[in-house]
């Protein structure tokens, strides 16, 4: 029997701003589903939805971290930025973990056959495909976070090596803190298929320290755009999942009792 809590768990994640019809929703919404599909819904789809909900919260925390890094950069607060990066690393760790769990939940070839033989198997595969689209769009947000951290680490390493070279040649004066634009290395630091976004600093630009216009503000804007993409995939998935939940709940409902006949 599908638990009532499943629908309660799905609703907070997939709440479109405005109703929008989807051409990829499950067919025959009112059709009663098989027990096998309902079991898959309970044991694989529902936990996946919970994980994707948690990822949305974590990505939101990453957006707030980028915004704070922008303020700290404008205030020229290097110490605070180091703390911000530690926080961003926790965002990365949690997203990596959750997405691995999602991949495992949806990776059973028996429950989600590549060549479905009946309507229920096709419905299961459709829900998997739509939820994986959500996960893949969240993975792009993870790529942005990971790419930023890799770039920061590369910049710090370059700074440290330059200081060591200066010491080795007899000039002990430390070099200034690195000012390389993190956006410069994004293509090779975790976002190979990432296209440049309007407003994101380019290779030839200098690092701005004006509040609201730092590279971190630009990264926050890009992440916000990706959150919008995630929401679009969630709108598609919600119709299929909720339709299946309702059908399985109907399947579990007891049959109406017969009306007693008059003697």
C-alpha positions in Angstrom: 0.0 0.0 0.0 1.3 3.4 -0.9 1.8 5.5 2.2 -0.1 8.8 2.4 3.2 10.4 3.4 4.5 9.9 -0.1 2.2 12.5 -1.6 3.0 14.8 1.3 6.7 14.4 0.5 6.3 15.0 -3.2 4.2 18.2 -3.0 6.7 20.5 -1.4 9.4 19.7 -4.0 7.3 20.1 -7.1 5.1 23.1 -6.8 5.1 25.0 -10.1 4.7 28.8 -10.0 1.8 28.5 -12.4 0.0 25.5 -13.9 1.6 24.3 -17.1 0.5 21.3 -19.1 3.2 18.7 -19.8 3.2 16.5 -22.9 5.2 13.8 -21.1 2.8 13.0 -18.2 1.8 9.4 -17.6 -1.1 8.2 -19.8 -4.4 7.1 -18.4 -4.0 8.9 -15.1 -7.0 7.2 -13.6 -5.8 3.7 -14.4 -5.1 1.5 -11.4 -1.5 0.4 -11.3 0.0 -3.0 -10.6 1.3 -3.9 -7.1 4.8 -4.2 -8.6 4.7 -0.6 -9.9 3.3 0.6 -6.6 6.1 -1.2 -4.7 8.7 0.5 -7.0 7.0 3.8 -6.3 7.2 3.3 -2.6 10.8 1.9 -2.4 12.6 3.7 -5.2 10.6 6.7 -6.5 9.6 8.2 -3.1 13.1 8.1 -1.5 14.5 9.6 -4.7 12.0 12.5 -4.4 13.1 13.1 -0.8 16.7 13.1 -1.9 16.0 15.6 -4.7 14.2 17.8 -2.2 17.2 17.9 0.1 19.4 18.7 -2.9 17.3 21.7 -3.7 17.8 23.0 -0.1 21.6 22.4 -0.4 21.8 24.2 -3.7 20.0 27.1 -2.1 22.6 27.1 0.6 25.3 27.2 -2.1 23.6 30.2 -3.7 23.6 32.0 -0.3 27.3 31.1 0.1 28.2 32.7 -3.3 26.2 35.8 -2.3 28.1 36.1 1.0 31.4 35.5 -0.8 30.5 38.5 -3.0 29.9 40.7 0.0 33.1 39.5 1.7 35.1 40.1 -1.5 33.7 43.7 -1.7 34.7 44.2 1.9 38.2 42.8 1.1 37.7 40.2 3.9 40.1 37.4 2.8 39.6 35.6 6.1 35.8 35.5 5.8 36.1 34.2 2.2 38.3 31.3 3.5 35.4 30.4 5.9 32.9 30.7 3.0 34.9 28.2 1.0 34.8 25.7 3.8 31.0 26.1 3.8 30.9 25.7 0.0 32.9 22.5 0.4 30.2 21.1 2.7 27.7 22.0 0.0 29.7 20.0 -2.5 30.2 17.0 -0.2 26.5 16.7 0.5 25.4 17.0 -3.1 27.9 14.4 -4.3 26.6 12.0 -1.6 23.0 12.6 -2.4 23.3 12.2 -6.1 25.2 8.9 -5.7 22.2 7.7 -3.6 19.8 8.8 -6.3 21.8 7.0 -9.0 21.7 3.8 -6.9 18.0 4.0 -6.2 17.1 4.5 -9.9 19.8 2.1 -11.3 18.0 -1.2 -10.9 17.5 -2.5 -14.5 14.9 -5.0 -13.4 12.6 -2.3 -11.9 13.3 0.1 -14.7 13.8 -2.1 -17.8 15.3 -0.4 -20.8 12.9 -2.3 -23.0 9.6 -2.1 -21.1 7.1 -4.9 -21.9 3.9 -3.4 -20.6 2.3 -0.1 -19.5 3.4 -0.3 -15.9 7.1 -0.8 -16.9 6.8 2.1 -19.3 5.4 4.2 -16.6 8.2 3.2 -14.2 10.8 4.0 -16.9 9.2 7.4 -17.6 9.3 8.4 -13.9 12.9 7.3 -13.7 13.8 9.3 -16.8 12.1 12.4 -15.6 13.6 12.2 -12.1 17.1 11.6 -13.6 16.6 14.8 -15.6 16.1 16.6 -12.3 19.2 14.9 -10.9 21.3 15.8 -14.0 20.3 19.4 -13.8 21.2 19.4 -10.1 24.5 17.9 -11.1 25.2 20.9 -13.2 24.8 23.1 -10.1 27.2 20.8 -8.4 29.7 21.2 -11.3 29.5 25.0 -10.8 30.3 24.7 -7.1 33.1 22.1 -7.7 34.6 24.2 -10.5 34.7 27.2 -8.3 36.4 25.4 -5.5 39.0 23.8 -7.9 39.7 27.2 -9.4 40.2 28.7 -5.9 42.5 25.9 -5.0 44.5 26.3 -8.2 44.8 30.1 -7.6 46.0 29.5 -4.1 48.5 26.9 -5.2 49.9 29.3 -7.8 50.1 32.0 -5.2 52.0 29.7 -2.8 54.4 28.5 -5.5 55.2 32.1 -6.5 56.0 33.0 -3.0 58.3 30.0 -2.7 60.0 31.1 -5.9 60.5 34.6 -4.6 62.1 33.2 -1.4 64.4 30.9 -3.4 65.7 33.8 -5.4 66.4 35.9 -2.3 63.3 38.1 -2.4 61.4 37.3 0.8 58.7 39.8 0.2 55.4 38.0 -0.2 53.4 38.5 -3.4 49.9 40.0 -3.2 47.0 37.7 -2.8 45.9 36.0 -6.1 43.5 38.1 -8.2 43.0 35.7 -11.1 39.4 35.6 -12.2 37.9 32.3 -11.1 35.7 32.3 -14.2 38.9 32.0 -16.4 39.3 28.3 -15.5 35.7 27.2 -15.3 35.8 25.4 -18.6 38.6 23.1 -17.3 37.7 23.0 -13.7 34.5 21.1 -13.8 32.2 22.6 -16.4 33.4 21.3 -19.8 29.9 21.9 -21.4 29.2 25.2 -19.7 28.5 28.1 -22.0 29.3 31.7 -21.0 26.5 33.6 -19.4 25.9 37.3 -19.8 27.5 39.3 -17.0 30.0 36.5 -16.0 33.5 38.0 -16.1 35.6 37.0 -19.1 39.2 36.0 -19.4 40.3 39.6 -20.2 38.3 41.2 -17.4 39.7 42.3 -14.0 38.4 41.1 -10.7 35.8 43.5 -9.5 35.5 44.4 -5.8 32.4 46.5 -6.2 29.5 45.2 -4.1 27.1 43.2 -6.3 29.5 43.0 -9.2 32.2 40.6 -7.9 32.9 37.3 -9.7 31.0 35.6 -6.8 27.9 37.6 -7.5 28.2 36.5 -11.1 28.5 32.9 -10.0 25.5 33.3 -7.8 23.5 34.6 -10.8 24.5 31.6 -12.9 23.5 29.2 -10.1 20.2 31.0 -9.8 19.6 30.4 -13.5 20.4 26.7 -13.0 17.9 26.6 -10.2 15.3 27.8 -12.7 16.2 24.9 -15.0 15.9 22.4 -12.2 12.5 23.7 -11.4 11.4 23.2 -15.0 12.4 19.5 -14.9 10.6 19.2 -11.6 7.4 20.5 -13.1 7.6 17.7 -15.7 8.3 15.0 -13.1 5.6 16.0 -10.7 2.7 15.1 -12.9 3.9 11.6 -13.5 4.8 10.9 -9.9 1.6 12.3 -8.3 -0.6 10.6 -10.9 1.0 7.3 -10.0 0.7 8.0 -6.3 -3.0 8.7 -6.7 -3.6 5.6 -8.8 -1.8 3.3 -6.3 -3.7 4.8 -3.5 -6.9 4.1 -5.3 -5.7 0.6 -5.9 -5.2 0.2 -2.1 -8.6 1.6 -1.2 -11.1 -1.0 -0.1 -14.0 -1.8 -2.5 -17.3 -0.2 -1.6 -19.6 -2.5 0.4 -22.6 -3.9 -1.3 -25.9 -2.1 -0.6 -28.2 -4.4 1.4 -31.3 -5.5 -0.4 -34.7 -5.3 1.0 -36.2 -8.6 2.3 
